[in-house]
Amino acid sequence: MYKKGICAGLLLPLAMAGTAPAQKRDYPIQPVAFTQVHVNDHFWEPKMEVNTNVTIPAILALCKKNGRVDNFLRAAKKLDGDKLSEFPFDDTDLYKVIEGASYAMQVKKNPLLDRQVDSLIAIIGAAQEPDGYLYTFRTVNAKTPHPWIGAHRWEKEEELSHELYNSGHLFESAVAHYVSTGKRNFLDIAIKNADLLVREFGPGKHTEYPGHQIVEIGLTKMYRVTGNQKYLDLAKFFLDVRGPKGDPYNQADKKVVDQHEAEGHAVRAAYMYTGMADVAALTGNQSYLNAIDDIWGDVVNKKLYITGGIGATGNGEAFGDAYQLPNMSAYAETCAAIGNVYWNNRMFLLHGDSKYIDVLERTLYNGLLSGVSLSGDRFFYPNPLASMFQHQRSAWFSCACCITNMTRFLPSVPGYVYAQNNNDIYVNLFMSSSSNIKIPNGRVNLVQNTEYPWSGNINITVNPVKTEKFTLRVRIPGWATQTPVPGSLYAFASAAKLPVVININGKPVTFTTDKGYAVLNRTWKKGDKITLDLPMETEKVLANPKVKDDLNRFAFERGPIVYCLEGPDNRDSLVQNIVIDKNATTQASYNAGLLKGVEVITTAGVSTKRQVNTDALLTTAQPVTAIPYYAWANRGPSEMTVWIPYEQSAASPKPAPTIASQSRVTSSLKSTRMNNAIKDQYEPADSKDNTYPYLHWWPKKNSTEFVQYDFNGEQTISQSKVYWFDDGPWGGCRIPASYKLYYKKDGDWVEVKNTTPYEIAKDKYNVLTFEPVKTTAVKMVIQLPVDNSAGIHEWAIK
Ligand SMILES: [Zn+2]
């Protein structure tokens, strides 16, 4: 049961990013609550304002428009009919927006938003069943129930019903709302639901494990605000009941304590590792710690993108194999990046080592921030590291998880700046801010002044209420010393590094480092000034050679920011064809007018182009500009690459002037977006290769389609070579049922007289030779398979 006495003391924000109540056992290090950290910098503050002023209102409106509120109104019998939105986890979108709104209201009072949130909470409460069950997709009692829902509660929880996932987000949101506003209306709904779970689940009761983890994190937060031990016990039960008979997709093929590698769906995994850390901290369970320590090592050594993204493959939205880190097809879901921040923050709170904040910071400034546009109203679900125009941000996805996750995450950023362990204050992130921190013998105000991440100069003014001896542990980022990322996955091309310099009151100090922190232990008095100078230079980062997708390539990095080349800044709007020497010198300069103000890197490179009848590439010198990765795709679809070839062999040259490459492509596809993929001269490794763009007709099947070349003038031709796209057995494309080749003769289409049979085979060029014809156009007419679609990698004409 909830106890009034405990809660009153907990109005101090604690759970989301906050300090702890007097639990028996907890993280040895506690974050300084985001409410105590007032950020006023030029980087994060504007982004949080955009989140409050643009993202939250836009996403609230889109949630309404897309049936998220109607689901609750129908469950509450305040709206007729049984129409529901698309997914049984859609309830969580509203929970996450309320969570984001709660944080935002704590940063800045907002009575209008407060009223809106209260009216939504009233609707949610009305949709709750009398015993606490809250899941609109069952309560609405649709005539045709969603296929993911069983006939009874929890029946399909281990598969896809997401009943406990909805509860987990409900708990997180309700705790955030309570902590931010002090109001109980949402928390009481959450308590009623959590009490139901306590009654229904446990040894001798229901033993289904959560199909999509997060209820574990939610329950530990509920435990923190209410002090109800049963919530913590249930969180532990939900971890222990997992495996070994389930599926690796949701980390249920082994007991959680027997898992030592990252596998399966990346968001589920990151939430589970976070939940394991929470329960380990609150119970002292060492075997959870051993498991997540090993898994963390597996991720940073084998499965982490340079952007901090995790979950390499769209196949199951999952971690790939070791070193499987494709760039153009990278999944790196925004939710997984957010989960990675949650998890690494917990790992730091457990171990006090800055290497976890190195991963957190990398993710935050790169693969997480890329998930939202600078305007705040366009989003990425996957965050690829290379593009050939096929990626574009979207205002909404029918599966809106990433959008609402971003909405709730951004206003919580200040909660990651500081942490403390009694008299030790950890300075983890650098952003201009003013913060008030309670220490055992008093209080200290810390003021940061910096232009980070563009400058490595950080000024911290220390203002204890009274002169006091305590320790400041100032993080020396890995990027400022020798290791861009902890582990063996990435290294700087140049070993030379300028030293990190710390001055106190204008005088250089020698300092010891411990677990990646400069330890500054002294008697501090009001107005003491620390100046930290981190050597922020443009670096070239190399990947472990086992990552084949990054071979003979480097990535630009400057401080915590990973860079990319994007079309709009470079010649002919192309970047895939660019090669830059490994020793090229670079310049960095701040451009206030570009992409809301970014530091830009410029250098010299060459563009490459294929030639007819020789493998040698044609090269032309050109200037090259790189921008921060997080800011790409704010100027429409474009070419983009993070990993830049330093060897011509790794480049993707412009096509040679062949009949095909100089032709105009048309097809039976409505969109022309994929047409040019068939003449770009990128050779696929096999039919299922999705490294480079290809043309496909999915989701069409069993229909007759065409693709056509109109030549640049009249040509005499006698051969066609086509390489089919086929992503079986998992994907929806197979080699076609049949095809025919026609040429244009006096305005009519005439079939060629073939001298070899029409071959249809995977993983190779299908060559068709025919009696020579003189013509201006050819057309392939393709019969799609009965149950699948088809696609084309390349089509050449001779
Ligand atoms: Zn997502």
Boltz pocket constraint, residues with backbone or C-beta under 6 A from the ligand:
constraints:
  - pocket:
      binder: B
      contacts: [[A, 333], [A, 334], [A, 335], [A, 336], [A, 381], [A, 400], [A, 401], [A, 402], [A, 403], [A, 405]]
      max_distance: 6.0
